[in-house]
Amino acid sequence: MSSSGMNGVKKQISTRRVANPGKATVLALGKAFPSQVVPQEHLVEGFLRDTKCDDPFIKEKLEHLCKTTTVKTRYTVLSREILDKYPELTTEGSPTIKQRLEIANEAVVEMALEASLGCIKEWGRTVEDITHIVYVSSSEIRLPGGDLYLSAKLGLKSDVNRVMLYFLGCYGGVTGLRVAKDIAENNPGSRVLLTTSETTILGFRPPNKARPYDLVGAALFGDGAAAVIIGADPLPSEAPFMELHYAVQQFVPGTQTVIDGRLTEEGINFKLGRDLPQKIEENIEEFCKKLMAKAGDDSIEFNDMFWTVHPGGPAILNRLETKLKLGREKLECSRRALVDYGNVSSNTILYVMEYMRDELKKKGDGAQEWGLGLAFGPGITFEGLLLRSLAST
């Protein structure tokens, strides 16, 4: 939208859709990563060197996986200094859960702190205005949990209401958004800090031919943190860019073992079923239609919406795109997040959301109003959000 001033020069007028009264909105976003950057083209050499593996079969397999994941860059807490201090991490069969937690518990909170501070800075209000905190991680184990440590480091009030969500895996970020939405909409004036933080330290293992699925994790997963602030009825000083209009969680019966994770003395062991992409493909259309129905417009079709999808891997994105007959550009933000960061478990949906915020802002008045936020994880569990863009032009 534009108007002409007295001198005839067109001036851009900022326009913004108004949030529905009482509906939760996303007010700010932040992210953080560890200092170790891993370009994908260097991963195989470094991984085999660090684990003292010279098996040509494993090398060939990992090289193939690194190409098919589409990942270009990842970040990791694991460093040469850590491996020198804890050489047992690369020894098959070593009981190292204590050592892994010493590393992970501290690392996830430090990343969560950086992401939260960045988010609060963008928000523009003070930490005293945060009334609730939702903390999501599948990478630490302790009591009290990271929610309390993060609250103390941020200087939040001692009566801040805390919710801790542990071991949800890849759908944890959308679960956190759903929980934050419920809190914001049922506590007038509240402002909820949602922080997710993940590291692959607990699942790092030396390669073994008997566990080919471990190599998928080595080629795909990364570390990092993200944060958003959620609140209803935004103040004039706040800048909401997305409305969390409706949320749904659903599990697929009989699929509990398709994504199987177990905590052992050696860390976390994962097995991913080959039929995971197929199971998602078989159930995704009905799930999306359930969310879309809440928009109140029967004429809206899949390609009329914007899509913020957790990129578990390229196979899942490709199947979803084919099943729903989506235009290639619809999952571009998801693919971009996968390329830039890898699969960072619960965090990744928030990285996709940041890219989508930029895209919607660029499109201005031509941007779609309605969108879907999706993530999939153990269960198989589907988490979904009907989103409404409030991005200004």
Secondary structure as GFF3:
##gff-version 3
##sequence-region A 1 393
A	DSSP	beta_strand	2	4	.	.	.	ID=ss1
A	DSSP	beta_strand	10	12	.	.	.	ID=ss2
A	DSSP	beta_strand	24	32	.	.	.	ID=ss3
A	DSSP	beta_strand	36	39	.	.	.	ID=ss4
A	DSSP	alpha_helix	40	50	.	.	.	ID=ss5
A	DSSP	alpha_helix	56	68	.	.	.	ID=ss6
A	DSSP	beta_strand	73	76	.	.	.	ID=ss7
A	DSSP	alpha_helix	80	85	.	.	.	ID=ss8
A	DSSP	three_ten_helix	87	90	.	.	.	ID=ss9
A	DSSP	alpha_helix	97	123	.	.	.	ID=ss10
A	DSSP	three_ten_helix	127	129	.	.	.	ID=ss11
A	DSSP	beta_strand	132	137	.	.	.	ID=ss12
A	DSSP	alpha_helix	146	154	.	.	.	ID=ss13
A	DSSP	beta_strand	161	166	.	.	.	ID=ss14
A	DSSP	three_ten_helix	169	171	.	.	.	ID=ss15
A	DSSP	alpha_helix	172	186	.	.	.	ID=ss16
A	DSSP	beta_strand	192	198	.	.	.	ID=ss17
A	DSSP	three_ten_helix	201	203	.	.	.	ID=ss18
A	DSSP	alpha_helix	213	220	.	.	.	ID=ss19
A	DSSP	beta_strand	224	232	.	.	.	ID=ss20
A	DSSP	beta_strand	242	255	.	.	.	ID=ss21
A	DSSP	beta_strand	259	264	.	.	.	ID=ss22
A	DSSP	beta_strand	267	272	.	.	.	ID=ss23
A	DSSP	alpha_helix	276	292	.	.	.	ID=ss24
A	DSSP	three_ten_helix	293	295	.	.	.	ID=ss25
A	DSSP	three_ten_helix	302	304	.	.	.	ID=ss26
A	DSSP	beta_strand	306	309	.	.	.	ID=ss27
A	DSSP	alpha_helix	314	323	.	.	.	ID=ss28
A	DSSP	three_ten_helix	328	331	.	.	.	ID=ss29
A	DSSP	alpha_helix	332	341	.	.	.	ID=ss30
A	DSSP	three_ten_helix	345	347	.	.	.	ID=ss31
A	DSSP	alpha_helix	348	363	.	.	.	ID=ss32
A	DSSP	three_ten_helix	364	366	.	.	.	ID=ss33
A	DSSP	beta_strand	370	377	.	.	.	ID=ss34
A	DSSP	beta_strand	379	389	.	.	.	ID=ss35
###
